[in-house]
Amino acid sequence: MFKRDDWMFGVLAIVIGAIALVAIAPLAGVKTMDPAGPTAFPRIIAWMMIAIGVLHIIGSLLVMKKEGGDGKKKKKKMLPVVLISVASLAYYFLLMPVGYLVMTPLLVAAVMLSVGERRPGKVITTAICSAAVLFIAFYYGLGVSLPLGVLEPLFW
């Protein structure tokens, strides 16, 4: 039932559940017609996510213990996860000062390179086109205020 790499999903589920609990905390004081309040259902879902995450981590650990394992294979599988996480953190911190149109193609290219795509033409084309399509859809189509960063003078 469980697989060796299910611990990653478990950690993600716990993090999402915890974020949901923090996000709904300010709603606890809101008065509604429902006697359970506005946070009852989201709180149940968040705790279920955390419980599912814990089950996946335990199941994954049991499978790893049963199968044994070699460190090289495990490190090779973890490398894309680490690289994508680092690229996402850099994106988060540099998005406002540098801007969406510069950072998003870099993030897309980093993710593609992390998962093994090595054809430069495909990486560059996909990164630029996906960022452009998303920018046009959100900035012009939906009116979302995206950070322009260093390119802001071009938009005024």
C-alpha positions as CSV (number, residue, x, y, z in Angstrom):
1,M,0.0,0.0,0.0
2,F,2.7,2.5,0.9
3,K,5.8,3.2,-1.1
4,R,9.3,4.3,-0.2
5,D,8.8,7.9,-1.3
6,D,5.4,8.5,0.4
7,W,7.1,10.4,3.2
8,M,7.4,13.4,0.9
9,F,3.7,13.5,0.4
10,G,3.3,13.1,4.2
11,V,5.5,16.1,5.0
12,L,3.6,18.2,2.4
13,A,0.2,17.2,3.8
14,I,1.3,18.1,7.3
15,V,2.7,21.5,6.2
16,I,-0.5,22.3,4.2
17,G,-2.7,21.2,7.2
18,A,-0.7,23.4,9.6
19,I,-0.8,26.4,7.2
20,A,-4.6,25.9,7.0
21,L,-4.9,25.9,10.8
22,V,-3.0,29.1,11.1
23,A,-4.9,30.7,8.2
24,I,-8.3,30.0,9.7
25,A,-7.4,31.0,13.3
26,P,-8.5,34.7,12.8
27,L,-12.0,33.5,11.7
28,A,-12.7,31.8,15.1
29,G,-14.2,35.0,16.5
30,V,-16.6,35.7,13.6
31,K,-20.2,35.2,14.6
32,T,-22.4,33.2,12.2
33,M,-25.7,31.4,12.3
34,D,-23.9,28.1,12.4
35,P,-23.4,27.0,16.0
36,A,-20.1,25.3,15.1
37,G,-18.7,28.6,13.7
38,P,-17.0,29.4,10.4
39,T,-13.8,27.3,11.2
40,A,-15.4,24.0,12.0
41,F,-15.2,22.4,8.6
42,P,-11.8,23.9,7.6
43,R,-10.4,22.7,10.9
44,I,-11.6,19.2,10.4
45,I,-10.1,19.1,6.9
46,A,-6.8,20.5,8.2
47,W,-6.5,17.9,11.0
48,M,-7.4,15.2,8.5
49,M,-4.6,16.4,6.2
50,I,-2.2,16.3,9.2
51,A,-3.3,12.8,10.1
52,I,-3.0,11.6,6.5
53,G,0.5,13.1,6.4
54,V,1.5,11.3,9.6
55,L,0.2,8.0,8.2
56,H,2.1,8.4,5.0
57,I,5.3,9.1,6.9
58,I,4.9,6.1,9.1
59,G,4.0,3.8,6.2
60,S,7.0,5.0,4.2
61,L,9.3,4.5,7.1
62,L,8.0,0.9,7.6
63,V,8.5,0.2,3.9
64,M,12.0,1.6,3.9
65,K,12.9,-0.5,7.0
66,K,11.5,-3.6,5.4
67,E,13.2,-3.1,2.1
68,G,16.5,-1.7,3.3
69,G,18.0,0.7,0.9
70,D,21.0,2.1,-0.8
71,G,22.0,5.7,0.0
72,K,23.0,6.6,-3.6
73,K,19.6,5.9,-5.1
74,K,17.9,7.8,-2.3
75,K,20.2,10.8,-2.8
76,K,19.6,10.8,-6.5
77,K,15.8,10.8,-6.0
78,M,16.1,13.7,-3.5
79,L,18.2,15.9,-5.7
80,P,15.4,17.3,-7.8
81,V,13.3,17.9,-4.7
82,V,16.1,19.9,-3.1
83,L,16.9,21.9,-6.3
84,I,13.2,22.8,-6.9
85,S,12.9,23.8,-3.2
86,V,15.9,26.1,-3.5
87,A,14.7,27.6,-6.8
88,S,11.3,28.2,-5.2
89,L,12.8,30.0,-2.2
90,A,14.9,32.1,-4.5
91,Y,11.8,32.9,-6.5
92,Y,9.9,33.9,-3.4
93,F,12.6,36.3,-2.1
94,L,13.5,37.8,-5.5
95,L,10.0,38.1,-7.0
96,M,9.2,41.6,-5.7
97,P,12.6,43.3,-6.3
98,V,13.4,41.6,-9.7
99,G,9.9,41.1,-11.0
100,Y,7.6,38.4,-12.4
101,L,8.7,38.6,-16.0
102,V,12.3,37.9,-15.1
103,M,11.9,35.5,-12.2
104,T,9.2,33.2,-13.6
105,P,11.1,32.0,-16.7
106,L,14.1,31.4,-14.4
107,L,12.0,29.3,-12.1
108,V,10.4,27.3,-14.9
109,A,13.9,26.7,-16.4
110,A,15.3,25.6,-13.0
111,V,12.4,23.1,-12.5
112,M,12.9,21.7,-16.0
113,L,16.6,21.3,-15.5
114,S,16.1,19.8,-12.1
115,V,13.9,17.0,-13.5
116,G,16.3,16.2,-16.2
117,E,15.4,18.2,-19.3
118,R,18.7,19.2,-21.0
119,R,17.7,20.5,-24.4
120,P,18.5,24.3,-24.2
121,G,16.0,25.2,-26.9
122,K,13.1,23.4,-25.2
123,V,14.0,24.8,-21.8
124,I,14.3,28.4,-23.0
125,T,11.2,28.3,-25.2
126,T,9.0,26.6,-22.5
127,A,10.2,29.0,-19.8
128,I,9.7,32.2,-21.8
129,C,6.4,31.1,-23.4
130,S,4.8,29.8,-20.2
131,A,5.8,33.0,-18.2
132,A,4.5,35.2,-21.1
133,V,1.1,33.3,-21.3
134,L,0.6,33.4,-17.5
135,F,1.6,37.1,-17.4
136,I,-0.8,38.1,-20.1
137,A,-3.6,36.0,-18.7
138,F,-3.2,37.4,-15.1
139,Y,-1.9,40.9,-15.7
140,Y,-4.1,41.9,-18.6
141,G,-6.9,39.3,-18.7
142,L,-7.7,39.1,-15.0
143,G,-6.2,42.5,-13.8
144,V,-4.0,40.9,-11.2
145,S,-1.3,43.3,-10.0
146,L,1.9,41.3,-10.6
147,P,5.3,42.6,-9.4
148,L,7.1,44.2,-12.3
149,G,10.4,44.8,-10.5
150,V,13.2,46.1,-12.8
151,L,10.8,46.1,-15.8
152,E,8.3,48.5,-14.2
153,P,9.5,51.6,-16.2
154,L,8.5,49.7,-19.4
155,F,4.8,49.4,-18.2
156,W,4.1,53.1,-17.5
